[in-house]
Amino acid sequence: MEPRGMKKWRPFATMPEQYIGLQEIINKQAEVAQPVLTEEQMEQINFTLIEALHTNKQVYLTYYKKGQCITETGFIQFVDSLGNLFVFIDEVFELKNKMRLSELIDARFV
């Protein structure tokens, strides 16, 4: 019989910390470097954004964030080429997202 007040040995007490550490390692391995775009690619993205803004067409936006390439669908609401930013409303949550043009990797019509 166990003496009172003594805790049982818990072999998995450190599991969450180990898991988080492991997840970080896995995430780091999954990270990719931000693709470098040519002038032509950047111009094409800009044209697509501006056309999408004026025609209210939906676009696929692929951007780089924290070592990952993420693609979202949305509508362009504002483009400021000189200020290096644009605003899009994502289709899923209907939220406004302000983003730097320099984070964009690709923009295509849906």
N, C-alpha and C positions, 0 to 999 in steps of 0.2 A: 504494500500500500504506500502511496506517495505521501510525504509529509505535507501538511497544509501550507499554502502560500508558495509552494514551489511550482514553477511553470513547466509545462511539458516542453520538451525539445521540439522546436519547429523548424524542420529542415528547409521549408520553402519560404521562410520569412524574407529572405533576400531576393526571391524570384523577381518581383516587380522591378527592382533596381537593375538586376542583371538583364532583364528583358528590355528595359529602356536602353541600357548600354548597347545591347545587341542590335536593337532597332536602329540606333544611331549609326552603328557600323554598317548595317545593311543599307540604310539610306545614303550614307557617304559613298558606298560602292555604286549605288544607282545614279549618283550625281554625274552630270555631264557638263562639259565646259560650254559656255555660251557660244553658239555658232556666230562666226564673223560674217556679216553680210557684205556683199559688194555694193557699190554705189547704185548700180542698176536695180538690184533687189530692193534696196531702201526706197528708191524712187517708185518702184512698182507697188510697194506696200503703201506709200503715200498716196499714189493715184487711186488705189483701191479704197482706202479710207475716205478720201474726199468724194469719190463717186458714191460710195455707200452712204455718206452723209447726205448728199444731195438727192439721192434716189430713194433713201430709206430702205435699202435692201439689207437683208441680214447677211452677216459675215461670220466666217470662222476666224478667230484670232488665236494665233499661237504665240505665246510669250514665254520668256525665260524668267524663272523665279526660284531662288534658293537651290540652284543646281538641277532644276527640272524644267522640261518643256511642257507647258500646259496649254491645252486648246479649249477655248470656250466659244459659244455661239452668242452673238448679240447684235445690237444695232448701234451704229456710231452716232453720237450726239454732238460732238464737238471735236475739232482738230486744230491744233496750234503747232504748225511745223517749226516755227521759229522758237517757240517756248518748249519744244520737245515734249509735248503732252497731248493726250487725247482723252475723251470721255466716251465710254460705251456703257450701254445698259444690257446686262446679261439676261439671256432669255429665261433662265431657270428661276432666279430669285427676283428678277426685275429691279435690280439694284444698280445704282450708278457707280461705275468704277473709273477712277482717274488713274491713268497709267502713262509712263514715259514711252515715247516712240522708240527710244533706244532699247527698250526691253522686248519689243516686238520682233519676232522671227519671221512670221508669215501672216498674211491677211488674204483670204479668198472668199468669194461669194458662195453662199450656201446653194 
